Amino acid sequence: MSDDFQTAAIEASGLARRYGASWVLRGVSLRVARGEVVGLLGTNGSGKSTLLRILATLLKPHAGSGSVWGHDIVRNAAAVRSQIGFLAHSPGLYDDLTTRENLTFVTAMLGRGEGDIDRVLERVDLAHAAGTQVRALSAGMQRRVALARLMLVRPKVLFLDEPYSNLDSSGIALVNALVGEWTAEGAAALVVLHELAPAAPVLHRTVTLHEGRIASSEPNVAVMA
């Protein structure tokens, strides 16, 4: 990666979060460079999704600090949100709206025209389902709608929570192609993974959480080579 890509896109220092009396994160420090793809591994309850949600400003930390693209995740949450694309474990779509209507809503929120919608629908292979209510789509097709939404957002930082869930082999290839394209342009990605294999072609590094702490950080030799 170039020197420009070494500038941090994501910084976390001592992030901690509890639910009631139970600490889910116990002081996580992490740095993700521009152009880097980092996979988050760990057992259920290790804090992966909580860390992602804190960095995406959906939760506030009880201790520690963090920044995304130089913006503090607590003091400048709105600025952070303008830079990120967040894909939750569930696609978070409006079930009663059609595929196109879901995407039209995104463009309206972004203050953009609808000119890119047909292009992204073609890219995710859903042009034929543009007029179909989301509730009638399969789980894999709903995941593709969520990917189309990310394409419209054009994020500088990607927070992806198990993005390969419910996708077939072509869907997995689509996720990797999009992540590869965005990070080649300088975006960064932090990806929660249930299993490593689907993301292996694009990962630069994996970070493993155990009981709310970083247990290991390992380079993906195949990609870094």
Summary of the structure (lengths in Angstrom):
residues: 225
radius of gyration: 17.2
end to end distance: 11.1
largest distance: 49.4
contacts: 717
relative contact order: 0.19
helix: 35%
strand: 29%
